[in-house]
Amino acid sequence: MADAAGNRFVSLLSLMARLRGDGGCPWDREQTRASLKPYLLEEAYEVLEAIDEGSRDHLVEELGDLLFQVVFHCQLGAETEEFTIDDVIGQLCAKMTRRHPHVFGDRVVADSREALAQWEQIKHEEASGKDLGPRWRPRRAAGAPPGSAPADEGRPRGLRLDALAGCLEQGPGGDG
């Protein structure tokens, strides 16, 4: 199963490179990080809707669309030699391993509440720069104080980070 998923992932990366390459799709070739931002957010919302709907097929479709957005951004990074999908996956695996020392290390947690508290403590340490590798740096808006969220500049009203966070805190149907 892992081989099949890996082969399909490699095919997805090749598909994206072809869409952006010579002879590829003119629309895909014109896209930038900025032009893709609304699509990334739209796909995230559609995943949430599919979860609420409870349809397996709809969720599979929308997760695929969201994954495509991630791959698209990684392709843009690779084209500018800024980063690759390998960098993204490597950093993600390192972060998840670091934030789960009760699974990958010698720490012990009694329940999910302790696991979450440990996660938040590690995340706080990461934000302050403790115990991190040389490549990781917290990102924030230019001139913003440490610990602040990324800038909402240019985001349409209603699509701000705080609005998205509020959506995620609510249950299905928005009734919390």
C-alpha positions as CSV (number, residue, x, y, z in Angstrom):
1,M,0.0,0.0,0.0
2,A,2.8,2.4,0.8
3,D,4.4,1.8,-2.5
4,A,1.2,2.5,-4.4
5,A,0.7,5.8,-2.5
6,G,4.3,6.7,-3.1
7,N,4.0,6.0,-6.8
8,R,0.8,8.0,-7.0
9,F,2.5,10.9,-5.1
10,V,5.4,10.9,-7.5
11,S,2.9,10.9,-10.4
12,L,1.1,13.9,-8.8
13,L,4.5,15.8,-8.6
14,S,5.2,15.0,-12.3
15,L,1.7,16.1,-13.3
16,M,2.2,19.4,-11.5
17,A,5.6,19.9,-13.1
18,R,4.1,19.3,-16.5
19,L,1.3,21.7,-15.9
20,R,3.8,24.4,-15.0
21,G,6.4,23.4,-17.6
22,D,7.0,24.3,-21.3
23,G,3.9,23.2,-23.2
24,G,1.9,23.1,-19.9
25,C,-1.3,24.9,-19.0
26,P,-1.2,28.7,-19.6
27,W,-3.4,29.3,-16.5
28,D,-1.3,27.1,-14.2
29,R,1.9,28.7,-15.6
30,E,0.7,32.2,-14.7
31,Q,-0.1,31.5,-11.1
32,T,1.9,32.9,-8.2
33,R,1.7,32.3,-4.4
34,A,-0.4,35.4,-4.2
35,S,-2.8,34.4,-6.9
36,L,-3.3,31.0,-5.4
37,K,-4.1,32.2,-1.9
38,P,-7.9,32.4,-2.4
39,Y,-7.9,28.8,-3.9
40,L,-5.9,27.4,-1.0
41,L,-8.4,28.9,1.5
42,E,-11.4,27.9,-0.6
43,E,-10.2,24.3,-0.7
44,A,-9.6,24.2,3.1
45,Y,-13.2,25.4,3.6
46,E,-14.5,22.8,1.1
47,V,-12.7,20.1,3.2
48,L,-14.5,21.3,6.3
49,E,-17.8,21.2,4.4
50,A,-17.2,17.7,3.2
51,I,-16.4,16.6,6.8
52,D,-19.7,18.1,8.0
53,E,-21.6,16.5,5.1
54,G,-20.2,13.1,6.0
55,S,-19.7,11.9,2.5
56,R,-16.6,9.8,2.0
57,D,-16.4,10.5,-1.8
58,H,-16.8,14.3,-1.3
59,L,-14.1,14.3,1.4
60,V,-11.7,12.3,-0.8
61,E,-12.2,14.8,-3.6
62,E,-11.7,17.8,-1.4
63,L,-8.7,16.5,0.4
64,G,-7.2,15.8,-3.1
65,D,-7.9,19.4,-4.1
66,L,-6.3,20.7,-0.9
67,L,-3.3,18.4,-1.5
68,F,-3.0,19.8,-5.0
69,Q,-2.7,23.3,-3.6
70,V,0.1,22.2,-1.3
71,V,1.9,20.5,-4.3
72,F,1.3,23.7,-6.4
73,H,3.0,25.9,-3.8
74,C,5.9,23.4,-3.5
75,Q,6.3,23.5,-7.3
76,L,6.5,27.3,-7.1
77,G,9.2,26.9,-4.4
78,A,11.1,24.4,-6.4
79,E,11.1,26.6,-9.5
80,T,12.7,29.4,-7.6
81,E,15.0,27.0,-5.8
82,E,13.6,28.2,-2.5
83,F,12.3,24.9,-1.2
84,T,10.9,21.6,-2.4
85,I,8.2,19.1,-1.4
86,D,11.0,17.2,0.3
87,D,11.8,20.2,2.5
88,V,8.2,20.5,3.4
89,I,7.7,16.8,4.2
90,G,11.0,16.6,6.1
91,Q,10.2,19.6,8.2
92,L,6.7,18.3,8.9
93,C,8.0,14.9,10.0
94,A,10.6,16.5,12.2
95,K,8.0,18.7,13.8
96,M,5.5,15.9,14.4
97,T,8.3,13.7,15.9
98,R,9.5,16.6,18.1
99,R,5.9,17.3,19.3
100,H,5.2,13.7,20.1
101,P,8.0,12.7,22.6
102,H,5.5,10.3,24.3
103,V,5.5,8.3,21.0
104,F,9.0,8.9,19.6
105,G,10.9,9.5,22.8
106,D,10.8,8.6,26.5
107,R,8.1,10.9,27.8
108,V,4.9,9.5,29.2
109,V,1.4,11.0,29.1
110,A,-1.6,9.6,30.9
111,D,-4.3,10.8,28.5
112,S,-5.1,13.1,25.6
113,R,-5.3,16.1,27.9
114,E,-1.6,15.6,28.9
115,A,-0.6,15.0,25.3
116,L,-2.2,18.3,24.3
117,A,-0.6,20.2,27.2
118,Q,2.7,18.7,26.2
119,W,2.1,19.7,22.5
120,E,1.3,23.3,23.5
121,Q,4.4,23.5,25.7
122,I,6.6,22.3,22.9
123,K,5.0,24.6,20.5
124,H,5.6,27.5,22.9
125,E,9.3,26.5,23.2
126,E,9.5,26.4,19.4
127,A,8.0,29.9,19.1
128,S,10.6,31.2,21.5
129,G,13.4,29.4,19.5
130,K,14.3,26.7,22.1
131,D,15.5,23.2,21.1
132,L,15.1,23.8,17.4
133,G,17.3,23.0,14.4
134,P,19.0,25.8,12.5
135,R,16.5,26.0,9.7
136,W,13.3,26.7,11.6
137,R,12.3,30.2,12.4
138,P,8.8,31.4,13.4
139,R,7.1,33.6,10.8
140,R,5.1,36.7,11.5
141,A,4.1,40.0,9.8
142,A,6.9,42.5,9.3
143,G,7.3,44.6,12.4
144,A,4.9,42.5,14.4
145,P,5.9,41.5,17.9
146,P,7.2,38.0,18.6
147,G,4.4,35.4,18.9
148,S,1.9,37.3,16.7
149,A,0.0,35.6,13.9
150,P,0.9,36.1,10.2
151,A,-0.4,39.2,8.6
152,D,-4.0,39.3,7.4
153,E,-3.1,41.9,4.9
154,G,-4.8,41.5,1.5
155,R,-7.2,38.9,2.8
156,P,-10.8,39.6,1.9
157,R,-13.0,40.5,4.8
158,G,-14.5,37.3,6.2
159,L,-11.5,35.3,5.3
160,R,-9.2,36.5,8.0
161,L,-7.3,34.1,10.2
162,D,-9.4,34.9,13.2
163,A,-12.6,34.1,11.3
164,L,-11.1,30.8,10.1
165,A,-10.1,29.9,13.7
166,G,-13.6,30.7,14.9
167,C,-15.0,28.4,12.2
168,L,-12.8,25.6,13.3
169,E,-13.8,25.9,17.0
170,Q,-17.5,25.5,16.1
171,G,-19.1,22.2,15.6
172,P,-21.1,21.1,12.5
173,G,-23.6,23.7,11.6
174,G,-21.8,26.4,13.5
175,D,-23.4,25.7,16.8
176,G,-20.2,25.3,18.8
